[in-house]
Amino acid sequence: MSQIVIDTNVFVSALKNNTGASWYLIRLIGKNKFETNISVPLMLEYEAVARRFLDQTNLTISDLDDILDYICSASNKHRITYLWRPFLKDPKDDLVLELAVKSRSANILTFNRKDFYNISQFGITAVTPWEFLKDRRLL
């Protein structure tokens, strides 16, 4: 089964728009279509950024907590014990890449593919949620 890491911008997009590919992707977590991978730093990033945008959604803090709890329960958890930063321009992108390498993920799902330049040397490809879902015929 395909291993993936979901960038924070995709997670927040799913919360803000319940009709897009990001929302559809998040709804498929835990449905045996792919395996998501998380780490403590990534979950903290999801929470911090989502809370900043919560007023742009129809969600309460309790709803957000439930979504984060579900993602935690349905995803593979990884402890990142090595750091070879900086590799990318943004340290928050580095934490996503480190998790993708550790989890042996084939894809990082992001809207900022250009931020993940030169990751092919790790056997990882940055794709949008729509590209990922379309390529796997999950739409």
N, C-alpha and C positions, 0 to 999 in steps of 0.2 A: 504494500500500500504506500502511496506517495506521502513522504514526510514534508511538512511545510512549516514556515514561520511567518506569522502575520505581523506586518509592520503596524505601528501605532496609528498611522494615518488611515489605514484601511479599517481598523477597529472603530475609530471615531467616526469615520464616514458611515459605517453601518448604523451607528447610534443616531446619526443625524438624518438619515434617509432610509426609510423602510421599503424602498422599491428598487434599489440599485443592486449591483453585483456584490458589493461589500456586505450588504444586509443578507443576501441570499447565501453567501459564503459562510457568514457567522452562524446562520441557521443550520447549516450542514455539519457544524462541528459536532462530533460524537455520533454521527450517523454512518460510520464505516465507509465513507467515500474517500477520505484522506485522513492523515493523522497530524494534528497540530502539536506544536512543541512550545513550551513556555519555560521561563526562568523567573526567579524572584525579581531581578531588575526589570524585565520586560513587563511583568504584571504591575509593578509599581508605576512604571511609565504609562501603561494603559490607564490606570486609575487616575493618576495626576492629570493627564491631558484630558481625559473624559470629563472629569469634574469641572475643568475650566470651560468646557463646551456644553455642560448639562442644560443650561438655560436655552440652548438652541435645539433641544430635543423635547419629546413628550415624556421623558423619564424622570423618576424621582431618584434620590440618592439610594433608596432601598432597592429600586429596580436595577440600578447600576451595580450595586453590591451583589444582587442575585445573578446578574449576567457574568460578572467576574468570577463568582463562585462556581458557576456552571463551566466556564472555560477552564478553570483550574481542575475541576473534577473530570473533565472529558479530554484533557490534553496530557501529553507526556511531559513530565517535569524533569528539568535538568539543572544541575548545579554547575556553574561555570567556574572552573578552578584554575584557568589559565587566561592570561590577558596578553595579547600581542598588539595592543594599541600603541599608537594610532595607525590604523590602516586606511580608514576612510576619513573624509573631512570632518564629519560630525560624530562625536563620541556616542551619541544615542543610536546612530546607524551601526557603529562598531558593536554595540551590545546585541543588536539583531543578528549581525553577521556571525559573531562568536557563538550564539545559540544555534544558528543554522549549521555551522561547522560541527559543533558538538553533537547535534542531533542527526547529523548526516542527511539534512534536508536537501531535497532537490531544488526547492524554490523558496524564495522570499517573495511574499505577496505585498506589493507596495504601489503607490501612485508616483513614487519618486525613483524610478529606475535609474536615472542618471546619477543619483547619489550612491548607488551600489556598483560603480564602475569597477572593472577588473576583478570581479568576484568569480569569474569563470575558472580561474586557477584553482578554486576550491571545489569545482564541480557543481556550483550553484548558479541558478539563473534567477534574476529579478523579473517578475512578471506582474501585470495588473490582475486584480481579481477576475475581471471579465475574461482575460486571456487564459487564465488558469482553468476557470469553469468551462469555457468553450473547448479548450484542448482536451479536456477529460469528458466532454459531452455530459456535463452536469447541469447545463442550463435547460 
